[in-house]
Amino acid sequence: MAKPERIRSSVTVKLMVVSAVFLIVPALLYGRFEQADAERKQLMVTNLQVQGRLAAQALQEKLIAAGQRAPVEAQDLLDSVSRGELYLKLLLRPADDASSYFYIASAPHVTAEQLSVEREALIASGQLLKATESCAGNRPLAAQFESPTGVTELLTSLTPFHTEQGCWLVVTSYPEDPVIASLTKPFSSAPELRWAALFYVIMAVLSVWAGLSIWQALRRFGSLARRMSETSIEPSIRFADLTPVQELQPIAAAMDRLVDTMRRAASAIREAAEENAHALKGPVASIRQALESLRSTRPEDVKDAAIAIDRSLQKLDGLISTARRIDHDIATSISEGRSIVDLSSLASNAARAANEQQVDQDSPKIDCRVAPDLVVVGSEETIETVLENLLDNAVGFSPRNSTVKVTLKRAGDRARLSVEDQGPGVPPDLLPHIFERHFSTRNGHEPQMDGQPHFGLGLAIVRRNVAMLGGVVSADNGPDGGFRVVVDLPLAYPAR
């Protein structure tokens, strides 16, 4: 079952089927159209032949009624039955001369010299002899004839009849206009068919070209994906650069975002592993040193060793919890994927929740000014972690009765979030280290609002989460004091 399903879903197979259809359909349609054209021509020729036969019959009656004066009145009689574009030619083979034809009259009129030339041309065509062997009946035709005047005509009928003067022959024809000319030309030479074939070829080429473009783009996608799974691919190689097909660009962009997320997650995991190993060495060393003190069995060292071990264990517990939280954030960014997130709504809700947590009257207040309808691509949980850590950090350093300013606005193709407090700020020489893990300007054992000690991880988590969202974060001191953190995230729908 797997193989048939694979064949049915194959773009290559479908492209081959489309190409085969474009080759087979014209052959099928051409035969049907050629048959229809032949039927159309036959109907038109039959109609023209009927008109010529009726004109010949009317002229026959007039010539019989004229009797001996028929040769003299022939031109007038011919003019009386001539209608529209119908050409009439009247010839006579006298009863006493079975080998000669006399061109008696024609409509429209031609000169005497042209009558002689036209008679010879009609004789040379071989149609007169066959039509006058019995001097009776009607011979339908559909043959071209070049008259002495240079007009190409379509002979439609030869009608011979016998009177006492001899064997009369009425030849009917029509001047070859575009419609009449089409009756004697093959269907393959029709201008309409050639235009239709041209448009069909253009449509086929465009369709196959579009299919090949998609097929080639998918092949490139697959090749790049295999290379990524087998070797290390430079970040400069992007799926979006592999296809000129506009409709595949959103797919390529989504694949590029996924690859970027995986790269950032891998980088974050490696960095977290290195930092965790480095951070855990300190508490372990403290515990080992405290144990050495215990082994000395000096009573005065037991209390200090117990305090050191207790502090180290608290730090280890905090580090483990923080490492778990960071790993959870990384896993969330991979497993939940990236969706459209209303950053304006998240920022407003986070500021309102932080204000509601300030139970004292003199606690810092949060002033939130948010531009509406700013949306980004990412995980709500990852963005909420960024907002919570920024607000917790700002409130934690803010003096009582102060204000934390939260601003969100558009900055080009990015959303710019600014959180500014009125605290003491950060010494300029320490600013380059502010986003490092386990770095804090506060006492490491000073409790947070929830009673837990500080480990200097809040801004490190902010930096890591912002990087995983494809943004950048910076920090500086305000001109009038205080500390400000600015986060720039790419907008999901940048201004064009």
Summary of the structure (lengths in Angstrom):
residues: 496
radius of gyration: 50.0
end to end distance: 48.3
largest distance: 164.7
contacts: 1438
relative contact order: 0.06
helix: 57%
strand: 18%
